[in-house]
Amino acid sequence: MPVKQSSLKDAALAGKIDIGDLKVNRLGFGAMRLLGDYAWGRPRDGQHVNRVLHRVVELGINFIDTADSYGPEVDELLISQALYPYPPDLVIATKGGLVRPRRAAWISNGHPDHLRRALEGSLQRLRLDRIDLYQLHAPDPNVPFLESVGALADLQRVGKIRHIGLSNVTVAQLEAARSIAPIVSVQNEYNLRNKTSEDVLSACERLGIAFLPWYPLGGKRGLKAQKIKEVASRLGLSHAALSLAWLLAKSPVMLPIPGTRSIDHLEDNVLAAAQNLGPKELHDLG
Ligand SMILES: NC(=O)c1ccc[n+]([C@@H]2O[C@H](COP(=O)([O-])OP(=O)(O)OC[C@H]3O[C@@H](n4cnc5c(N)ncnc54)[C@H](OP(=O)(O)O)[C@@H]3O)[C@@H](O)[C@H]2O)c1
């Protein structure tokens, strides 16, 4: 009996996207949630986190997003402990440029010295000689933006970074960064509720680079608009799977990175890769 399309679970069904010279399935995984709220400290159940990360890979996801500030440092360690030696096609994207002196603090540090040290720490924790995608987590208002990007360009030149990405930037910052370094991706907040980065998404489309929407499911608050409920129930999908299917349909450069600590939710999210929303659904979702 043919398998119903909507019951297929494999991130490869979302198609592929280029991260520079690398190709990954167009549905990734955001690893920050493995740590729970605030992304602070070690998870209560390390064995469970291991199982989630193994299931991520089994489901065909070959792009995992993390950052040195998640934990801090813990998230990268969990990934290497669970998955090293890595599957050959797995791309681990990490970020530097934010520090966490305490649980509720996320403080920018885009000084070149800090970024060089941060990158060395990520290489060690992830047990890599080179980071496939290293993203500046956010511009630092106290450091000229191009000094931060320039530091990453230097690290790319010496072979410690394969590709450079940006996060939490404007179109003007993206353009400025591109004048001194090849940029392959941007990671900004974007979902059915918050489309303020529409201009950045359009710029990524124009440039043919990946756009990684963070909070693709609206973060911990979730996305609960009535229109999402209606379309989801019509299609027999969860809000989460529909929200991800909408992102995938919205743009060919979209690479969602939903986060979860639950294997059931992870499997539900991967169902989005098999969906193909039509014009009516896209219209109804706005
Ligand atoms: N660049 C930045 O500044 C920045 C900022 C924030 C996040 N990020 C990145 O973006 C990734 C995604 O963001 P996020 O994880 O904060 O938010 P998200 O993916 O929008 O949502 C995660 C939340 O949704 C729940 N969830 C996941 N799948 C679900 C499902 N199928 N049904 C019901 N609930 C579900 C999760 O809870 P359960 O664990 O219970 O499933 C969690 O509370 C992060 O992991 C991180 O890598 C980047």
Ligand as a Chemical Component Dictionary entry (heavy atoms), coordinates in Angstrom:
data_LIG
# 
_chem_comp.id                   LIG 
_chem_comp.type                 NON-POLYMER 
_chem_comp.pdbx_formal_charge   0 
_chem_comp.three_letter_code    LIG 
# 
loop_
_chem_comp_atom.comp_id 
_chem_comp_atom.atom_id 
_chem_comp_atom.alt_atom_id 
_chem_comp_atom.type_symbol 
_chem_comp_atom.charge 
_chem_comp_atom.model_Cartn_x 
_chem_comp_atom.model_Cartn_y 
_chem_comp_atom.model_Cartn_z 
_chem_comp_atom.pdbx_ordinal 
LIG N1  N1  N 0  20.418 33.708 16.312 1  
LIG C1  C1  C 0  19.699 33.964 17.387 2  
LIG O1  O1  O 0  19.775 35.052 17.979 3  
LIG C2  C2  C 0  18.775 32.910 17.895 4  
LIG C3  C3  C 0  17.800 33.203 18.870 5  
LIG C4  C4  C 0  16.961 32.176 19.284 6  
LIG C5  C5  C 0  17.082 30.896 18.736 7  
LIG N2  N2  N 1  18.053 30.643 17.808 8  
LIG C6  C6  C 0  18.189 29.309 17.157 9  
LIG O2  O2  O 0  16.941 28.982 16.611 10 
LIG C7  C7  C 0  16.552 27.688 17.048 11 
LIG C8  C8  C 0  15.037 27.608 17.125 12 
LIG O3  O3  O 0  14.549 28.481 18.109 13 
LIG P1  P1  P 0  13.840 27.962 19.423 14 
LIG O4  O4  O 0  14.176 26.529 19.635 15 
LIG O5  O5  O -1 14.162 28.922 20.497 16 
LIG O6  O6  O 0  12.310 28.182 19.085 17 
LIG P2  P2  P 0  11.273 27.412 18.139 18 
LIG O7  O7  O 0  11.952 26.384 17.317 19 
LIG O8  O8  O 0  10.454 28.455 17.470 20 
LIG O9  O9  O 0  10.310 26.736 19.206 21 
LIG C9  C9  C 0  10.750 25.840 20.150 22 
LIG C10 C10 C 0  9.592  25.611 21.119 23 
LIG O10 O10 O 0  8.544  24.934 20.430 24 
LIG C11 C11 C 0  8.255  23.705 21.083 25 
LIG N3  N3  N 0  8.035  22.720 20.019 26 
LIG C12 C12 C 0  8.906  22.258 19.096 27 
LIG N4  N4  N 0  8.318  21.406 18.254 28 
LIG C13 C13 C 0  7.028  21.299 18.644 29 
LIG C14 C14 C 0  5.905  20.562 18.174 30 
LIG N5  N5  N 0  5.994  19.750 17.113 31 
LIG N6  N6  N 0  4.720  20.702 18.827 32 
LIG C15 C15 C 0  4.611  21.516 19.897 33 
LIG N7  N7  N 0  5.630  22.248 20.396 34 
LIG C16 C16 C 0  6.836  22.136 19.770 35 
LIG C17 C17 C 0  9.462  23.391 21.930 36 
LIG O11 O11 O 0  9.086  22.703 23.090 37 
LIG P3  P3  P 0  9.439  21.132 23.298 38 
LIG O12 O12 O 0  10.888 21.067 23.655 39 
LIG O13 O13 O 0  8.517  20.723 24.383 40 
LIG O14 O14 O 0  9.146  20.451 21.993 41 
LIG C18 C18 C 0  9.972  24.791 22.300 42 
LIG O15 O15 O 0  9.297  25.302 23.423 43 
LIG C19 C19 C 0  17.267 27.531 18.399 44 
LIG O16 O16 O 0  17.355 26.190 18.798 45 
LIG C20 C20 C 0  18.581 28.178 18.104 46 
LIG O17 O17 O 0  19.433 27.230 17.444 47 
LIG C21 C21 C 0  18.873 31.633 17.377 48 
# 
loop_
_chem_comp_bond.comp_id 
_chem_comp_bond.atom_id_1 
_chem_comp_bond.atom_id_2 
_chem_comp_bond.value_order 
_chem_comp_bond.pdbx_ordinal 
LIG N1  C1  SING 1  
LIG C1  O1  DOUB 2  
LIG C1  C2  SING 3  
LIG C2  C3  SING 4  
LIG C2  C21 DOUB 5  
LIG C3  C4  DOUB 6  
LIG C4  C5  SING 7  
LIG C5  N2  DOUB 8  
LIG N2  C6  SING 9  
LIG N2  C21 SING 10 
LIG C6  O2  SING 11 
LIG C6  C20 SING 12 
LIG O2  C7  SING 13 
LIG C7  C8  SING 14 
LIG C7  C19 SING 15 
LIG C8  O3  SING 16 
LIG O3  P1  SING 17 
LIG P1  O4  DOUB 18 
LIG P1  O5  SING 19 
LIG P1  O6  SING 20 
LIG O6  P2  SING 21 
LIG P2  O7  DOUB 22 
LIG P2  O8  SING 23 
LIG P2  O9  SING 24 
LIG O9  C9  SING 25 
LIG C9  C10 SING 26 
LIG C10 O10 SING 27 
LIG C10 C18 SING 28 
LIG O10 C11 SING 29 
LIG C11 N3  SING 30 
LIG C11 C17 SING 31 
LIG N3  C12 SING 32 
LIG N3  C16 SING 33 
LIG C12 N4  DOUB 34 
LIG N4  C13 SING 35 
LIG C13 C14 SING 36 
LIG C13 C16 DOUB 37 
LIG C14 N5  SING 38 
LIG C14 N6  DOUB 39 
LIG N6  C15 SING 40 
LIG C15 N7  DOUB 41 
LIG N7  C16 SING 42 
LIG C17 O11 SING 43 
LIG C17 C18 SING 44 
LIG O11 P3  SING 45 
LIG P3  O12 DOUB 46 
LIG P3  O13 SING 47 
LIG P3  O14 SING 48 
LIG C18 O15 SING 49 
LIG C19 O16 SING 50 
LIG C19 C20 SING 51 
LIG C20 O17 SING 52 
# 
